[in-house]
Amino acid sequence: MSDQIKSMQLYPRADRIYAELDALGYAPGAPVSVDVLNRFDQLHYHGTDALDAAIEACAMGTDHAVLEVGSGWGGCARYLAQTSGAALTAIELQKDYHSVAQDLTSRAGLAKGVSHVNADFLQWDAPAEGFDHAVSWLALFHIPDRSRYQSKIYAALKPGGTFFAEDLYLMKPPKDQEDFARHLFPNSLVSFEQYDQSLSDAGFVDVRLRDMTEDWSAFTASRLEAFREDRVAYEAKHGPDGYEVIEVFYDKMSGYFADGVVGGVQLSARRPGARIL
C-alpha cells in the first residue's frame, strides 16, 4: 500500500519541504524551530488550530502518551509534543516521509518527545492499553478495513482514553471512480451515519461527530486560489512540474467538496472505563 498511495499527488515528493527551508536559508541538518516548520509541515486543514482543538478535546498534557496514525512529515506530532508536553508515537506508512520526519524532529530538538515508527498501522504491533490518547488528521480514510483499524485504536487506548480525529466521509459516489481512486486513494470512505455507527460498534462511548464539510469546502477553494496566485514563487522553489503536481491535487480536492462527493468530519470518542494514571 505504501507504493499505491503515491498515486495521490500530495505524496510523491517527501523531500519538497527541504526546498522551502532552503529558501529561508536553512542548510541541510541545521537546527530549525517547530514554529518555522509549522508553516510547511501541516498536511491537513487549518494548521495548528486543528491541533489545538485536539489538545483541548483530549485534555492532553505532560506525562500523557499519544498515538498518531498517519503522521506524514511529523508536523502534528512535533507541535503536540512541544505544546502539551505529551510523548508522541507517530506512525507513518511511507518510508520517505518517515525519514524526513525523523530528520526534522531531530533538528527541532524533539527527538526525546516524538518517536517515529515506519509501519503499516494494520500490521504494527501496537502496545495494548499503551496510550492515553489517539489522534489522526486526514489519514484514516486511506486505511482499508475500517472495523479492524478502529478496533486496533480502541485496544491501544488505556481505559478512559480519548480518540480525536479529522477525516473524510462519502456523500455520494464520484462520477469517475477510477480518477477518484487515483487522486484520493480512498480505502474506507463511508457515509456520515455509518462513520458514527462504526465508532459505537468498535466500543467507543461519548462519540461526538462535527460535520466540517462547509468549512473545509471553503478552505480548499481558498487554498487553491491562493496557491495559483503564488505560482511564480512556488515554481522558483519547486519548478513547473512541482507546481503542477500540487495544483492538480488542490484542484481535485476543491472539486470533490464543491461537487458534494466528500464531506469532512471532526470526531471525538472515548474508551470506557476509569483512566489508568
N, C-alpha and C positions, 0 to 999 in steps of 0.2 A: 504493500500500500504506500510505502514511502516514495516509490518511484511514480506511482499513478497520480499522487497528489500534485506532482509538478505540472500537470496539465493546467492547473489553476494559475493564472498569470501573476498572482501576488507572490508566488513562491519560487520561481526558477533561480533567482539570483540572491542568495542569502548574504553575499558579500557587498551588496549595493549600499548598505548602511555605512561602510567604510569610506565611500566617496563623499558622503555627507560630512563625516568627521574630518576627512582630508581638506574639504573646502573651508572648514573652520580653523584649520591649522593644527589639527591633532595628528601627530605622527603615529605610525603603527606601534602599538604597545604602550603608548603614552597614557598616563592616568587621565580619566575623564569622569566628570561627575554624573550622578543619576539625573540631575536637573537638565544637563545638556542632552543626555541620551533620550530623555523623555520626549524630546522634540521629534525623534525619528523612530523610536522602538516600540510604539504602541500600535498594534495592528488591528485594533478594534475601533469602536466609535466613542467619541468624546474623551479620549485620552485618560488622564489621571482622575478626572471627575468620576468616571465609571469605577475606578479603583477605590476612591474614597467612599463610594456607595457601598462597596463590599466590606470595607473596614468597619463602617458604621453598622451594617446589617448583621455582621458576624460578631460585633464587639471584639474585633481582633486586637490582640495585644502581645506584649512581651511574654515569653515562655510558651506561646502557642505554636503548635506545629501545623503548617498549612500545606496542602497538596494542590498544585496547579496542574490541570490536564490540558495539554496543548499550549506550551509556553513560548513557542516561537523564538524570538531574539532574547527572551528573558526580561523584557521591559516591565511587565506586570510584577513578576517575582521580585525584581530589584526594588521597585517602588514600594511594594507591600512590606518587604523586609526593612527598608530604611525608615518608612513612615510609621509602621506599627511595632517594630521590634520583633516580629514573629520570625520563626525559622521556616524557610520555604523549601519544599522539594518540588522541582519544576520538571515535568515530564514532557519531552518533545520527540515526536516521531522522526523528523527529518534530521539526518546526521549533520548536514551543513549548517542548519540553523542552530542546532545544539552546540556545535563547535564555536560559532560566532558568539552565542550566548555565554558560554564559558569564558571566552576571552574578555567580553565586555564586563561581565560580573567581576572578574579579577581586576580589571583596570579601574573599576569603580570602587574597589576596596571592600567588596561584599562577599568574598568567597566563603567566609565563615557563616554568613547568614542565608546563603542560597546554595542549595545542592542541585546541580543539573543532572538529569538522567536521560539518556538517549534510548528510548524504548517505545514499542507499540504498547499503548496502555492496556489493551486486552490481554497481552502476553506478559506484562510486567508483574512480578511477584510483589504485590502491594502488602505492606505490613498490616495485619488485622488490627483494627481499632488503634491505628497509629497516628491519627491526625485529629486535631480539634476542628479544622475547617477544610473544606474542599472548594476550589474555585475554578472557573473556566470562562474564557471570553472568545466567542465566535469560533469554537473548535469542535464542540461535541457533535454537531451535525455531520462532521466528516467521518465519525467513527461508526462502523457497522454494528448492528445488534444492540439496539437501544436498551433493551431489558438487561442484557449482560453487563454493559458498562455502568448503568445506573446501580445495579446490584453491587458491582465492584466498588463504586464510590461509597455506597452505603456501608459496606463491610470494612472499608478503610477508615471510616469515621469512628471516633470514640462515641459511646452513648452520650446523647445530648449534643453531639457535634453538628455543625451547620454546613449547609451546601448552598453556595451562591454562584450563579452563572448568568451570562448573557449568551443567547443563542438565536438561531433562525428557526422558523416553523413554516410549514407549507400551507399556502392559502388556496392555490389552485394549480393543476398540472400545467407545466410550461408548454408552449406551442411546439417547441423543438427540444425534445428530451435529450437528444444526443449533444446538442450545443450546450444545454443547461448543465448536463453532467460534466462536460469537459471544462467549463468555466467556473463551476462552483464546487465540484467534487462532493455532492451530497450523498450520504450513505444511510442517514437515519432521519430524514425530514418527515415529520408528522404534523397533523393539524394542532391548533392551539389546545383544543379539548383533549385530544389524545396525549399531548405533552403533559397536561395536568394529571390525567389519569395514570400515566406511566410512572410518575413520581410516587403517587399513592400506592400503586402496585408494587413498587420497589421497597415499600415500607416506611417512606418518609411521612412525617407529620408536619403540621403548621406550614403547609405548602401555599406559597403566595406567588402568583404569576402576574406580572405587569406587562401589558401589551405596549411595545415600543415602536410599533410599525409606523405611525405617523411621524414620530420624532426621527427615526432612522431614515425614512424616505426623504425627509427634508435634508438631513445630514448628508446622505450620499449624493443628492443632487447638488448641494452647495460645494461639496468636496470636489466633484467632477468639474464644476465651473471654475473653482479656484485653481485646480491642477492645470486646466487648459490655459488659463491666464498666465500661469507661471512656466509655460512650456520652454521658453528660451533659457531661463535659469536652470531648469531641470536638465535639459539636454546638454548644457555646458558641463554638468557633472556626470551624467549617465549616458550621454549620446542619444541620437534619434531612436535607435532600437530600444534602448532602455525606457525612454519616454513612452513609446508606442505600447509596449507590453503592459505597463501600469495603466495607461489611458484606457485601453480596451477593458481591463478588469473593472476600473471605476465606472465606465460606461455601462457595462453589463450589470453591475450591482445596482446602480441607479435605476436602470430599466426594469430589473426584477421587482424592485419595490414599487415603482411607478405603475407597472402593469398589474400589480396585485398578485404576483406569483409567490413571493415570500413575504413573511412578516417577521417582526423581531419580538423577543421575549426576554425579560429580566426576571429571574426566579430566585426565591429563597425557600429553603426547606430545612428540616431538622431530623436527625436520627433520634428516635425516642429514647428516654432514659435520663438519668441524672448524669451530668458531665463528670468524667473522671478528672480529678485535679492532680 
